[in-house]
Amino acid sequence: QQQVKQSPQSLIVQKGGISIINCAYENTAFDYFPWYQQFPGKGPALLIAIRPDVSEKKEGRFTISFNKSAKQFSLHIMDSQPGDSATYFCAASMRTYKYIFGTGTRLKVLA
Amino acid sequence: SAVISQKPSRDICQRGTSLTIQCQVDSQVTMMFWYRQQPGQSLTLIATANQGSEATYESGFVIDKFPISRPNLTFSTLTVSNMSPEDSSIYLCSVPQPNTGELFFGEGSRLTVL
């Protein structure tokens, strides 16, 4: 029940396309859902986050869609660029800083 | 956001030895966390480093294997003891942003055990 399931494991997108990564959770006590971006050799960097009281949050080209009833949330990267090529992790937490991370999605954006 | 510095950034160690990883934060923080990221895998919380008291370990991690120190509000160390090749991982220090609660990570310490 503590798991966060992430898909796909890897994703290849053409430059300018939309990248979509999905996550699902079981524990309804989770109340914070961040996405992290990690480049090779670097630590994860917070990209965008959402709380369950909203269904969507947008920051630039990055959008989180949140479906509370389905217990799912997704990251959409619009106009994907080669510089977006990285590993993306979703996560969930419940009123603590103990995050449960998804398994990661390796995104490659082709030039 | 807090600036988190980790040392060493990478190291190659022999089986059976121990290595201590340092984490320095540029501001005082109540909580510091240590995560492990095995090759190609996700992040797993090892423990919460508490200032002035013993660290709190997650299931599957024990103090004898991963002793942690937290001498003040800006510094912590994680020791990986009696290393085996299975300990080859990236070890990450993280701290929450005081105002927002967002969790920030250091660059990580990449450990290879031969």
Backbone of each chain as ProteinMPNN parsed JSONL, in Angstrom:
{"seq_chain_A": "QQQVKQSPQSLIVQKGGISIINCAYENTAFDYFPWYQQFPGKGPALLIAIRPDVSEKKEGRFTISFNKSAKQFSLHIMDSQPGDSATYFCAASMRTYKYIFGTGTRLKVLA", "coords_chain_A": {"N_chain_A": [[0.826, -1.203, 0.0], [2.146, 1.106, 0.336], [3.402, 1.646, -2.003], [4.375, 3.378, -5.006], [3.486, 3.32, -8.222], [5.048, 3.561, -11.306], [5.002, 4.475, -14.732], [5.795, 4.892, -18.246], [8.701, 2.695, -18.152], [10.734, 3.547, -19.785], [11.009, 6.085, -22.308], [10.705, 7.415, -25.495], [10.724, 10.324, -27.354], [9.91, 12.536, -29.957], [11.479, 15.633, -30.74], [9.678, 18.496, -29.785], [7.38, 17.128, -29.335], [4.893, 15.659, -27.074], [5.569, 14.536, -23.871], [4.547, 12.009, -21.71], [4.17, 10.841, -18.503], [3.192, 8.459, -16.153], [1.781, 7.885, -12.906], [0.697, 5.858, -10.169], [-1.025, 5.333, -7.106], [-1.775, 3.768, -3.912], [-2.321, 4.396, -1.261], [-4.539, 6.426, 0.312], [-3.934, 8.347, 2.107], [-1.792, 9.792, 1.308], [-0.659, 13.065, 0.606], [0.807, 14.8, -0.866], [2.443, 15.294, -3.888], [5.158, 15.154, -5.612], [7.258, 15.748, -8.518], [10.385, 14.717, -9.726], [13.401, 15.547, -11.448], [16.178, 14.037, -12.855], [19.431, 14.287, -13.898], [22.17, 12.511, -15.442], [24.68, 11.659, -13.101], [23.973, 13.614, -11.345], [22.12, 14.932, -8.495], [18.618, 14.342, -7.716], [16.298, 16.806, -8.835], [13.778, 18.977, -7.781], [10.906, 19.32, -9.716], [8.161, 19.948, -10.193], [5.173, 20.099, -8.233], [2.188, 18.797, -6.639], [-0.817, 19.106, -4.718], [-3.586, 17.208, -3.38], [-5.897, 18.775, -3.527], [-6.251, 20.11, -5.865], [-6.747, 19.662, -9.397], [-5.022, 20.019, -11.447], [-1.838, 21.331, -12.273], [0.255, 23.768, -13.587], [3.423, 24.619, -14.801], [5.206, 26.478, -16.767], [6.368, 24.536, -19.393], [5.681, 22.229, -18.167], [3.258, 20.114, -16.76], [1.21, 18.895, -14.177], [-1.232, 16.465, -13.934], [-3.915, 15.496, -11.925], [-5.767, 12.877, -10.601], [-7.886, 12.254, -8.275], [-9.877, 10.382, -7.578], [-9.221, 8.167, -9.09], [-6.777, 7.688, -8.104], [-4.404, 8.479, -9.332], [-1.712, 10.184, -10.979], [-0.103, 12.353, -13.294], [2.647, 13.415, -15.328], [3.075, 15.863, -17.712], [5.006, 16.849, -20.395], [5.214, 19.441, -22.396], [5.989, 20.353, -25.795], [8.515, 18.981, -25.974], [12.029, 18.924, -25.426], [15.445, 18.237, -26.459], [17.087, 18.779, -24.256], [15.492, 18.045, -22.173], [15.896, 15.435, -21.788], [16.3, 12.994, -19.491], [16.058, 11.3, -16.3], [12.972, 10.767, -14.77], [11.243, 10.998, -11.748], [8.37, 10.188, -9.964], [6.752, 10.904, -6.84], [5.397, 10.381, -3.543], [3.987, 11.586, -0.505], [2.968, 11.72, 2.979], [2.086, 14.131, 4.924], [4.585, 14.215, 5.991], [8.165, 14.231, 5.615], [8.93, 11.96, 4.488], [9.359, 10.447, 1.647], [7.885, 8.383, -0.799], [9.148, 6.95, -3.573], [8.564, 6.625, -7.08], [9.504, 4.203, -9.611], [10.918, 5.379, -11.62], [11.38, 6.99, -14.818], [13.013, 6.821, -17.814], [13.631, 9.298, -19.954], [14.058, 10.097, -23.331], [14.62, 12.555, -25.618], [14.467, 13.041, -28.953], [16.469, 14.808, -31.253]], "CA_chain_A": [[0.0, 0.0, 0.0], [3.033, 2.237, 0.336], [4.072, 1.752, -3.282], [3.959, 4.285, -6.064], [3.816, 2.623, -9.463], [5.353, 4.536, -12.345], [5.149, 3.932, -16.086], [6.578, 3.722, -18.623], [10.065, 2.626, -17.637], [11.501, 4.398, -20.675], [10.155, 6.813, -23.239], [11.411, 8.146, -26.54], [9.805, 11.301, -27.919], [10.506, 13.456, -30.914], [11.538, 17.042, -30.352], [8.419, 19.186, -30.029], [6.263, 16.275, -28.957], [4.442, 15.665, -25.677], [5.999, 13.39, -23.07], [3.573, 11.749, -20.646], [4.599, 9.823, -17.553], [2.071, 8.202, -15.261], [2.023, 7.256, -11.6], [-0.495, 5.444, -9.448], [-0.752, 5.044, -5.704], [-2.859, 3.088, -3.221], [-2.606, 4.964, 0.052], [-5.274, 7.677, 0.186], [-3.403, 9.318, 3.071], [-0.798, 10.636, 0.647], [-1.231, 14.386, 0.367], [1.765, 15.649, -1.578], [2.891, 14.493, -5.023], [6.153, 15.898, -6.4], [8.018, 15.129, -9.593], [11.797, 15.077, -9.722], [14.151, 15.336, -12.682], [17.553, 13.696, -12.512], [20.392, 14.109, -14.987], [23.254, 11.587, -15.054], [25.714, 12.21, -12.247], [23.425, 14.689, -10.516], [21.036, 14.568, -7.596], [17.282, 14.681, -8.217], [15.886, 18.203, -8.655], [12.325, 19.135, -7.78], [10.43, 19.915, -10.965], [6.827, 20.48, -9.971], [4.484, 19.281, -7.244], [0.774, 19.092, -6.528], [-1.559, 18.557, -3.585], [-4.817, 16.617, -3.92], [-7.055, 19.662, -3.582], [-6.361, 20.63, -7.221], [-6.676, 18.597, -10.398], [-3.978, 20.293, -12.429], [-0.91, 22.416, -11.974], [1.1, 23.99, -14.744], [4.566, 25.528, -14.653], [5.894, 26.495, -18.05], [6.01, 23.405, -20.249], [5.407, 21.06, -17.325], [1.924, 20.086, -16.157], [0.773, 17.709, -13.448], [-2.666, 16.194, -13.868], [-4.155, 14.673, -10.74], [-7.095, 12.267, -10.556], [-7.978, 11.737, -6.912], [-10.738, 9.189, -7.509], [-8.491, 7.056, -9.688], [-5.489, 7.598, -7.412], [-3.371, 8.548, -10.369], [-1.256, 11.504, -11.377], [0.78, 12.239, -14.447], [3.46, 14.561, -15.736], [3.07, 16.125, -19.146], [6.015, 17.8, -20.831], [4.832, 19.944, -23.715], [7.101, 20.826, -26.631], [9.696, 18.33, -25.394], [13.308, 19.324, -25.997], [16.542, 17.312, -26.124], [17.549, 19.097, -22.906], [14.606, 17.407, -21.193], [16.305, 14.036, -21.658], [16.682, 12.775, -18.096], [15.191, 10.34, -15.612], [11.94, 11.454, -13.999], [10.681, 10.213, -10.655], [7.259, 10.703, -9.186], [6.856, 10.552, -5.429], [4.231, 10.698, -2.725], [4.26, 11.616, 0.934], [1.784, 12.049, 3.773], [2.311, 15.024, 6.051], [5.95, 14.056, 6.493], [9.133, 14.361, 4.534], [9.284, 10.625, 4.022], [8.812, 10.298, 0.312], [7.907, 7.099, -1.498], [9.442, 7.289, -4.947], [8.305, 5.675, -8.154], [10.679, 3.483, -10.107], [11.648, 6.213, -12.555], [11.175, 6.897, -16.272], [14.13, 7.39, -18.548], [13.113, 9.996, -21.133], [15.008, 10.543, -24.351], [13.981, 13.388, -26.623], [15.293, 13.026, -30.149], [16.601, 16.126, -31.891]], "C_chain_A": [[0.866, 1.262, 0.0], [3.665, 2.483, -1.025], [3.503, 2.875, -4.137], [4.433, 3.637, -7.363], [3.952, 3.63, -10.591], [5.519, 3.832, -13.68], [5.173, 5.073, -17.1], [7.966, 3.756, -18.001], [10.995, 3.494, -18.483], [10.585, 4.961, -21.742], [11.028, 7.557, -24.227], [10.397, 9.03, -27.257], [10.575, 12.166, -28.91], [10.498, 14.871, -30.352], [10.228, 17.727, -30.732], [7.193, 18.391, -29.627], [5.9, 16.41, -27.475], [4.921, 14.377, -24.996], [5.004, 13.231, -21.925], [4.074, 10.592, -19.796], [3.509, 9.692, -16.488], [2.504, 7.551, -13.956], [0.696, 6.928, -10.937], [-0.112, 5.08, -8.02], [-1.971, 4.379, -5.083], [-3.295, 3.819, -1.945], [-3.281, 6.328, -0.072], [-4.817, 8.724, 1.201], [-2.299, 10.183, 2.466], [-1.418, 11.982, 0.337], [-0.268, 15.339, -0.343], [2.43, 14.793, -2.641], [3.86, 15.322, -5.864], [6.705, 15.06, -7.555], [9.443, 15.652, -9.54], [12.41, 14.727, -11.068], [15.599, 15.07, -12.29], [18.378, 13.488, -13.775], [21.516, 13.197, -14.518], [24.314, 12.289, -14.21], [25.257, 13.324, -11.332], [22.385, 14.143, -9.544], [19.69, 14.939, -8.205], [16.945, 16.133, -7.902], [14.373, 18.281, -8.736], [11.883, 19.907, -9.014], [9.109, 20.64, -10.736], [6.138, 19.559, -8.982], [3.025, 19.712, -7.146], [0.223, 18.494, -5.239], [-2.929, 18.126, -4.072], [-6.035, 17.532, -3.969], [-7.205, 20.343, -4.951], [-6.189, 19.493, -8.21], [-5.566, 18.81, -11.419], [-3.111, 21.448, -11.956], [0.059, 22.541, -13.13], [2.206, 24.971, -14.391], [5.375, 25.449, -15.939], [5.426, 25.343, -18.93], [5.599, 22.161, -19.476], [4.05, 21.185, -16.64], [1.748, 18.784, -15.394], [-0.745, 17.639, -13.552], [-2.907, 15.211, -12.744], [-5.595, 14.19, -10.735], [-7.243, 11.567, -9.209], [-8.785, 10.445, -6.845], [-10.031, 7.966, -8.066], [-7.164, 6.8, -8.999], [-4.35, 7.537, -8.405], [-2.956, 9.995, -10.58], [-0.216, 11.333, -12.474], [1.509, 13.555, -14.687], [3.392, 14.663, -17.245], [4.14, 17.157, -19.446], [5.646, 18.203, -22.25], [6.069, 20.401, -24.468], [8.43, 20.273, -26.107], [10.96, 18.704, -26.173], [14.397, 18.311, -25.641], [17.097, 17.544, -24.72], [16.676, 18.529, -21.816], [14.978, 15.944, -20.975], [16.926, 13.815, -20.284], [15.829, 11.635, -17.562], [14.239, 11.113, -14.715], [11.365, 10.495, -12.963], [9.446, 10.918, -10.114], [7.45, 10.256, -7.743], [5.554, 10.92, -4.734], [4.644, 10.721, -1.27], [2.976, 11.981, 1.668], [2.187, 12.815, 5.02], [3.671, 14.822, 6.704], [6.887, 14.313, 5.327], [9.599, 12.994, 4.059], [8.593, 10.382, 2.691], [8.909, 8.84, -0.134], [8.07, 7.436, -2.967], [8.974, 6.191, -5.896], [9.615, 5.123, -8.685], [11.456, 4.253, -11.158], [11.306, 5.942, -14.01], [12.34, 7.585, -16.96], [13.594, 7.973, -19.842], [14.249, 10.388, -22.054], [14.217, 11.315, -25.391], [14.933, 13.495, -27.815], [15.288, 14.391, -30.833], [16.01, 16.124, -33.308]], "O_chain_A": [[0.381, 2.354, -0.298], [4.406, 3.454, -1.182], [2.341, 3.263, -4.016], [5.629, 3.433, -7.57], [3.066, 4.457, -10.803], [6.094, 2.747, -13.762], [4.613, 6.134, -16.827], [8.351, 4.752, -17.389], [11.93, 4.104, -17.962], [9.532, 4.4, -22.044], [11.975, 8.244, -23.843], [9.352, 8.56, -27.707], [11.749, 12.478, -28.706], [9.613, 15.245, -29.583], [9.728, 17.565, -31.846], [6.087, 18.93, -29.584], [6.519, 17.172, -26.732], [4.698, 13.275, -25.496], [4.661, 14.203, -21.253], [4.365, 9.508, -20.302], [2.98, 10.686, -15.993], [3.458, 6.775, -13.91], [-0.299, 7.629, -11.121], [0.984, 4.582, -7.763], [-3.065, 4.415, -5.647], [-4.477, 3.852, -1.603], [-2.651, 7.288, -0.516], [-5.271, 9.868, 1.155], [-1.914, 11.196, 3.05], [-2.553, 12.058, -0.134], [-0.512, 16.544, -0.407], [2.924, 13.703, -2.352], [3.44, 16.098, -6.723], [6.621, 13.832, -7.554], [9.687, 16.842, -9.343], [12.013, 13.771, -11.733], [16.174, 15.801, -11.483], [18.07, 12.634, -14.607], [21.788, 13.117, -13.32], [24.784, 13.373, -14.557], [26.066, 13.916, -10.618], [21.844, 13.053, -9.732], [19.63, 15.765, -9.116], [17.271, 16.63, -6.824], [13.759, 17.723, -9.645], [12.398, 20.982, -9.321], [8.977, 21.82, -11.06], [6.469, 18.377, -8.895], [2.665, 20.831, -7.513], [0.739, 17.496, -4.736], [-3.397, 18.634, -5.091], [-7.102, 17.107, -4.411], [-8.172, 21.072, -5.175], [-5.56, 18.481, -7.902], [-5.213, 17.896, -12.165], [-3.581, 22.399, -11.332], [0.618, 21.549, -13.598], [1.968, 26.008, -13.77], [6.121, 24.498, -16.173], [4.231, 25.192, -19.183], [5.213, 21.155, -20.071], [3.731, 22.205, -16.03], [2.086, 17.708, -15.889], [-1.449, 18.616, -13.296], [-2.198, 14.213, -12.616], [-6.528, 14.984, -10.85], [-6.787, 10.438, -9.026], [-8.411, 9.516, -6.13], [-10.219, 6.855, -7.571], [-6.498, 5.804, -9.28], [-3.468, 6.681, -8.337], [-3.75, 10.916, -10.386], [0.457, 10.307, -12.565], [1.055, 14.634, -14.307], [3.619, 13.689, -17.964], [4.178, 18.219, -18.824], [5.753, 17.409, -23.184], [7.071, 20.787, -23.866], [9.357, 21.034, -25.832], [10.956, 18.786, -27.401], [14.286, 17.607, -24.638], [17.533, 16.597, -24.065], [17.068, 18.525, -20.649], [14.441, 15.29, -20.082], [17.965, 14.393, -19.965], [14.99, 11.079, -18.271], [14.656, 12.011, -13.984], [11.045, 9.345, -13.261], [9.482, 12.117, -9.837], [8.22, 9.337, -7.465], [4.729, 11.665, -5.263], [5.531, 9.979, -0.848], [2.023, 12.481, 1.07], [2.576, 12.233, 6.033], [3.876, 15.219, 7.851], [6.455, 14.576, 4.205], [10.567, 12.895, 3.304], [7.387, 10.142, 2.633], [9.901, 8.161, 0.13], [7.233, 8.128, -3.547], [8.985, 5.005, -5.566], [10.696, 5.529, -8.258], [12.543, 3.83, -11.552], [10.986, 4.815, -14.389], [12.619, 8.761, -16.729], [13.153, 7.238, -20.726], [15.264, 10.936, -21.624], [13.264, 10.798, -25.974], [16.057, 13.98, -27.689], [14.248, 15.036, -30.97], [16.036, 17.149, -33.99]]}, "seq_chain_B": "SAVISQKPSRDICQRGTSLTIQCQVDSQVTMMFWYRQQPGQSLTLIATANQGSEATYESGFVIDKFPISRPNLTFSTLTVSNMSPEDSSIYLCSVPQPNTGELFFGEGSRLTVL", "coords_chain_B": {"N_chain_B": [[16.495, 28.067, -2.215], [18.013, 25.534, -0.134], [21.552, 25.055, -0.136], [23.264, 22.176, -0.745], [25.997, 20.262, 0.051], [27.975, 17.522, -0.738], [30.439, 15.149, 0.24], [32.585, 12.328, -0.275], [32.31, 13.023, -3.847], [32.455, 10.85, -5.437], [33.694, 7.511, -5.071], [35.897, 4.706, -5.013], [35.958, 1.672, -3.5], [37.325, -0.961, -1.457], [36.147, -4.239, -0.802], [34.866, -4.948, 2.418], [35.848, -2.744, 3.72], [35.18, 0.54, 5.194], [33.34, 3.535, 4.59], [32.952, 7.011, 5.006], [30.513, 9.401, 4.4], [30.014, 12.807, 3.868], [27.734, 15.464, 4.585], [26.923, 18.729, 4.041], [25.067, 21.585, 4.818], [23.94, 24.818, 3.819], [22.429, 26.255, 5.564], [20.657, 26.256, 8.687], [18.916, 23.348, 9.477], [16.202, 21.401, 10.577], [15.672, 18.725, 10.044], [17.406, 16.108, 8.411], [17.969, 13.901, 5.74], [18.916, 10.659, 4.61], [19.309, 9.0, 1.599], [19.334, 6.104, -0.532], [20.333, 5.197, -3.766], [20.297, 2.685, -5.803], [22.078, 1.243, -8.624], [20.523, 2.31, -11.549], [18.092, 2.318, -10.318], [15.331, 3.294, -8.141], [14.875, 5.784, -5.524], [15.551, 5.157, -2.148], [14.677, 5.609, 1.179], [17.01, 5.723, 3.738], [17.483, 6.621, 6.395], [16.511, 9.016, 8.921], [18.266, 11.757, 9.98], [18.756, 12.941, 13.106], [19.249, 15.802, 15.039], [21.088, 15.783, 17.934], [20.092, 13.405, 18.851], [19.676, 9.85, 18.369], [19.749, 8.525, 15.03], [16.864, 7.802, 13.012], [15.94, 4.834, 11.653], [14.886, 3.316, 8.598], [12.835, 0.495, 7.651], [14.738, -2.373, 7.045], [17.195, -1.234, 7.096], [20.001, -0.809, 9.207], [21.618, 0.389, 12.172], [24.206, -0.523, 12.697], [25.235, -1.095, 10.211], [24.88, 1.248, 8.778], [25.874, 3.681, 10.277], [25.079, 6.889, 11.548], [25.844, 10.298, 11.995], [25.001, 13.41, 13.56], [26.022, 16.144, 14.326], [25.399, 18.857, 14.471], [23.108, 21.47, 13.329], [23.624, 21.82, 10.649], [25.093, 19.838, 9.483], [25.884, 16.445, 8.654], [26.85, 12.995, 8.795], [27.138, 9.934, 6.995], [28.0, 6.644, 7.369], [29.095, 3.893, 5.546], [29.399, 0.702, 6.367], [31.705, -2.065, 6.528], [31.778, -2.84, 3.722], [30.232, -4.311, 0.838], [30.01, -5.513, -2.572], [27.293, -5.181, -3.13], [26.639, -2.843, -1.912], [27.264, -0.856, -3.624], [26.249, 2.122, -4.822], [24.434, 5.207, -5.259], [24.584, 7.582, -2.794], [22.509, 9.779, -1.177], [22.038, 12.921, 0.281], [19.459, 14.758, 1.82], [17.33, 17.616, 2.395], [14.556, 19.358, 3.861], [12.887, 22.228, 2.537], [12.466, 25.009, 4.547], [10.161, 26.77, 4.478], [8.369, 25.82, 2.553], [8.383, 23.08, 2.655], [9.269, 21.485, 0.662], [11.401, 18.965, -0.652], [14.861, 18.865, -0.949], [17.766, 17.768, -2.694], [21.182, 16.725, -2.342], [24.083, 16.477, -4.541], [24.852, 13.91, -4.478], [26.732, 10.947, -3.581], [28.684, 8.822, -5.238], [29.269, 5.522, -4.923], [31.428, 2.861, -5.439], [31.993, -0.483, -4.941], [34.477, -2.822, -4.884]], "CA_chain_B": [[16.603, 26.706, -1.692], [19.252, 25.247, 0.563], [22.664, 24.506, -0.913], [23.687, 20.949, -0.067], [27.277, 19.8, -0.468], [28.332, 16.183, -0.293], [31.786, 14.667, -0.024], [33.139, 12.589, -1.603], [31.333, 12.926, -4.919], [32.54, 9.453, -5.855], [34.837, 6.781, -4.523], [35.983, 3.273, -5.282], [36.4, 1.095, -2.229], [37.53, -2.401, -1.399], [35.233, -5.023, 0.029], [35.229, -5.07, 3.823], [36.222, -1.457, 4.305], [34.08, 1.454, 5.508], [33.485, 4.877, 4.011], [32.07, 8.012, 5.594], [30.059, 10.433, 3.476], [29.661, 14.021, 4.596], [26.712, 16.335, 4.013], [26.959, 20.064, 4.637], [23.995, 22.443, 4.321], [24.322, 26.215, 4.045], [21.525, 26.865, 6.538], [20.271, 25.309, 9.729], [17.719, 22.575, 9.156], [15.851, 20.488, 11.661], [15.727, 17.335, 9.597], [18.23, 15.72, 7.271], [17.645, 12.538, 5.348], [19.853, 9.932, 3.756], [18.673, 8.088, 0.661], [20.185, 5.275, -1.369], [19.845, 4.948, -5.115], [21.085, 1.622, -6.417], [22.234, 1.498, -10.064], [19.33, 2.216, -12.371], [16.909, 2.112, -9.477], [14.704, 4.448, -7.52], [15.457, 6.258, -4.277], [15.019, 4.519, -0.952], [15.084, 6.298, 2.39], [17.768, 4.925, 4.692], [17.249, 7.074, 7.767], [16.395, 10.435, 9.244], [19.331, 12.161, 10.907], [18.197, 13.849, 14.1], [20.267, 16.504, 15.798], [21.021, 15.573, 19.37], [19.581, 12.079, 19.206], [20.025, 8.818, 17.396], [19.017, 8.527, 13.767], [15.715, 6.915, 12.885], [16.199, 4.014, 10.472], [13.751, 2.685, 7.93], [12.863, -0.964, 7.622], [15.749, -2.931, 6.167], [18.467, -0.541, 7.331], [20.355, -0.888, 10.62], [22.647, 1.337, 12.607], [25.538, -1.127, 12.611], [25.668, -1.051, 8.818], [24.841, 2.636, 8.31], [25.88, 4.648, 11.374], [24.863, 8.283, 11.147], [26.081, 11.336, 12.997], [24.372, 14.711, 13.278], [26.558, 16.94, 15.434], [24.774, 20.18, 14.539], [21.957, 21.634, 12.435], [24.035, 22.015, 9.256], [26.051, 18.809, 9.073], [25.608, 15.058, 8.994], [27.639, 11.996, 8.086], [26.637, 8.571, 6.843], [29.073, 5.68, 7.151], [28.716, 2.588, 5.014], [30.354, -0.152, 7.059], [31.965, -3.432, 6.049], [31.125, -2.777, 2.419], [30.229, -5.39, -0.142], [29.615, -4.964, -3.885], [25.876, -4.816, -3.11], [26.515, -1.473, -1.394], [27.544, 0.088, -4.706], [25.043, 2.918, -4.992], [24.564, 6.635, -5.009], [24.015, 7.932, -1.499], [22.042, 11.154, -1.307], [21.591, 13.67, 1.447], [18.367, 15.655, 1.442], [16.783, 18.444, 3.464], [13.334, 20.052, 3.46], [12.863, 23.685, 2.519], [11.708, 25.369, 5.754], [8.871, 27.428, 4.279], [7.472, 25.088, 1.659], [8.411, 21.654, 2.914], [9.808, 20.749, -0.479], [12.613, 18.225, -0.321], [15.957, 19.112, -1.864], [18.804, 16.75, -2.641], [22.538, 17.002, -2.748], [24.472, 15.886, -5.809], [25.039, 12.482, -4.287], [28.065, 10.342, -3.484], [28.62, 7.564, -5.994], [30.172, 4.566, -4.293], [31.634, 1.58, -6.12], [32.696, -1.42, -4.076], [35.062, -3.902, -5.686]], "C_chain_B": [[17.958, 26.496, -1.045], [20.302, 24.707, -0.402], [23.234, 23.337, -0.114], [24.956, 20.439, -0.732], [27.583, 18.434, 0.115], [29.779, 15.867, -0.67], [31.914, 13.23, 0.435], [32.036, 12.526, -2.656], [31.32, 11.506, -5.485], [33.76, 8.812, -5.216], [34.745, 5.32, -4.944], [36.617, 2.64, -4.06], [36.547, -0.415, -2.349], [36.5, -3.041, -0.467], [35.755, -5.093, 1.453], [35.637, -3.769, 4.499], [34.975, -0.618, 4.581], [34.378, 2.826, 4.908], [32.489, 5.815, 4.67], [31.794, 9.11, 4.585], [29.595, 11.636, 4.299], [28.607, 14.82, 3.836], [26.707, 17.65, 4.777], [25.865, 20.915, 3.988], [24.321, 23.883, 4.69], [23.375, 26.95, 4.991], [21.132, 25.812, 7.564], [18.955, 24.632, 9.362], [17.458, 21.58, 10.278], [16.072, 19.037, 11.249], [16.677, 17.189, 8.403], [17.964, 14.251, 7.01], [18.758, 11.961, 4.495], [19.076, 8.922, 2.916], [19.74, 7.254, -0.044], [19.518, 5.099, -2.723], [20.758, 3.914, -5.751], [21.074, 1.806, -7.93], [20.94, 1.281, -10.846], [18.035, 2.078, -11.604], [16.381, 3.425, -8.914], [15.424, 4.817, -6.22], [14.752, 5.604, -3.098], [15.557, 5.245, 0.277], [15.796, 5.341, 3.331], [17.38, 5.317, 6.115], [17.069, 8.575, 7.816], [17.457, 10.756, 10.276], [18.792, 13.232, 11.829], [19.326, 14.51, 14.882], [20.06, 16.265, 17.283], [20.441, 14.239, 19.798], [19.952, 11.094, 18.109], [19.179, 8.953, 16.13], [17.869, 7.535, 13.809], [15.831, 6.154, 11.577], [14.907, 3.427, 9.918], [13.936, 1.168, 7.928], [13.9, -1.438, 6.605], [17.123, -2.29, 6.318], [18.734, -0.514, 8.83], [21.55, -0.008, 10.932], [24.048, 0.752, 12.471], [26.102, -1.035, 11.199], [25.789, 0.394, 8.321], [24.817, 3.614, 9.486], [25.839, 6.075, 10.854], [25.199, 9.194, 12.316], [25.396, 12.62, 12.563], [24.801, 15.66, 14.394], [25.946, 18.325, 15.562], [23.699, 20.284, 13.459], [22.339, 21.84, 10.975], [24.862, 20.869, 8.706], [25.597, 17.429, 9.519], [26.59, 14.166, 8.24], [26.897, 10.672, 8.07], [27.846, 7.683, 6.589], [28.475, 4.398, 6.597], [29.788, 1.62, 5.506], [30.501, -1.503, 6.387], [31.34, -3.632, 4.667], [31.265, -4.057, 1.598], [29.813, -4.785, -1.481], [28.146, -4.54, -3.945], [25.636, -3.403, -2.565], [26.853, -0.423, -2.443], [26.257, 0.821, -5.063], [25.43, 4.389, -5.002], [23.876, 6.903, -3.669], [23.74, 9.437, -1.501], [21.6, 11.713, 0.025], [20.463, 14.599, 0.994], [17.857, 16.413, 2.658], [15.502, 19.101, 2.971], [13.527, 21.556, 3.484], [11.983, 24.141, 3.68], [10.307, 25.919, 5.479], [7.882, 26.582, 3.511], [7.402, 23.6, 1.968], [8.937, 20.834, 1.762], [11.158, 20.143, -0.116], [13.665, 18.456, -1.394], [17.079, 18.117, -1.61], [20.168, 17.328, -2.957], [22.845, 16.301, -4.062], [24.715, 14.386, -5.696], [26.503, 12.076, -4.204], [27.98, 8.97, -4.128], [29.696, 6.62, -5.485], [30.211, 3.276, -5.097], [32.479, 0.7, -5.218], [33.181, -2.595, -4.917], [35.223, -5.177, -4.875]], "O_chain_B": [[18.927, 27.186, -1.361], [19.984, 23.998, -1.356], [23.634, 23.492, 1.04], [24.981, 20.21, -1.941], [27.463, 18.22, 1.322], [30.271, 16.253, -1.73], [31.373, 12.914, 1.495], [30.945, 12.028, -2.381], [30.288, 11.027, -5.955], [34.729, 9.487, -4.868], [33.665, 4.785, -5.193], [37.701, 3.041, -3.639], [35.965, -1.05, -3.229], [36.059, -2.444, 0.515], [36.953, -5.276, 1.671], [35.754, -3.711, 5.723], [33.86, -1.016, 4.245], [35.537, 3.21, 4.746], [31.327, 5.463, 4.87], [32.711, 9.677, 3.991], [28.88, 11.492, 5.29], [28.593, 14.846, 2.605], [26.513, 17.682, 5.992], [25.749, 20.961, 2.763], [24.907, 24.145, 5.741], [23.519, 28.157, 5.19], [21.266, 24.613, 7.319], [17.993, 25.298, 8.978], [18.382, 21.0, 10.847], [16.594, 18.232, 12.019], [16.728, 18.041, 7.516], [17.762, 13.463, 7.934], [19.444, 12.674, 3.763], [18.305, 8.112, 3.431], [20.9, 7.656, -0.136], [18.31, 4.882, -2.82], [21.864, 4.235, -6.186], [20.173, 2.448, -8.47], [20.346, 0.203, -10.805], [16.997, 1.755, -12.181], [16.911, 4.504, -9.178], [16.448, 4.229, -5.872], [13.525, 5.51, -3.058], [16.762, 5.467, 0.392], [15.267, 4.286, 3.681], [17.002, 4.475, 6.928], [17.423, 9.3, 6.887], [17.539, 10.109, 11.32], [18.413, 14.313, 11.378], [20.252, 13.836, 15.334], [18.981, 16.518, 17.819], [20.313, 13.975, 20.994], [20.475, 11.472, 17.06], [18.046, 9.433, 16.166], [17.902, 6.554, 14.551], [15.822, 6.759, 10.505], [13.979, 3.093, 10.654], [15.025, 0.645, 8.166], [13.938, -0.972, 5.466], [18.099, -2.756, 5.73], [17.838, -0.239, 9.628], [22.375, 0.291, 10.069], [24.987, 1.483, 12.157], [27.313, -0.911, 11.016], [26.686, 0.719, 7.543], [23.821, 4.313, 9.671], [26.478, 6.417, 9.859], [24.882, 8.9, 13.469], [25.23, 12.887, 11.373], [24.022, 15.944, 15.304], [25.967, 18.911, 16.645], [23.414, 19.311, 12.761], [21.457, 22.02, 10.136], [25.295, 20.93, 7.555], [25.015, 17.255, 10.589], [27.095, 14.538, 7.181], [26.145, 10.335, 8.984], [28.632, 7.951, 5.68], [27.482, 3.885, 7.11], [30.949, 1.714, 5.105], [29.571, -2.02, 5.767], [30.479, -4.492, 4.48], [32.268, -4.768, 1.663], [29.314, -3.661, -1.519], [27.787, -3.648, -4.715], [24.555, -2.84, -2.739], [26.74, 0.774, -2.179], [25.298, 0.217, -5.545], [26.584, 4.758, -4.784], [22.734, 6.498, -3.448], [24.621, 10.249, -1.788], [20.886, 11.066, 0.79], [20.52, 15.16, -0.1], [17.934, 15.935, 3.79], [15.373, 19.375, 1.777], [14.234, 22.094, 4.336], [10.843, 23.69, 3.783], [9.362, 25.565, 6.183], [6.682, 26.62, 3.786], [6.445, 22.933, 1.573], [9.043, 19.613, 1.868], [11.945, 20.73, 0.626], [13.411, 18.273, -2.584], [17.314, 17.685, -0.482], [20.302, 18.281, -3.725], [21.991, 15.62, -4.632], [24.775, 13.68, -6.704], [27.389, 12.775, -4.695], [27.297, 8.074, -3.633], [30.889, 6.896, -5.607], [29.178, 2.678, -5.398], [33.559, 1.101, -4.783], [32.391, -3.272, -5.576], [35.701, -6.185, -5.396]]}, "name": "protein", "num_of_chains": 2, "seq": "QQQVKQSPQSLIVQKGGISIINCAYENTAFDYFPWYQQFPGKGPALLIAIRPDVSEKKEGRFTISFNKSAKQFSLHIMDSQPGDSATYFCAASMRTYKYIFGTGTRLKVLASAVISQKPSRDICQRGTSLTIQCQVDSQVTMMFWYRQQPGQSLTLIATANQGSEATYESGFVIDKFPISRPNLTFSTLTVSNMSPEDSSIYLCSVPQPNTGELFFGEGSRLTVL"}
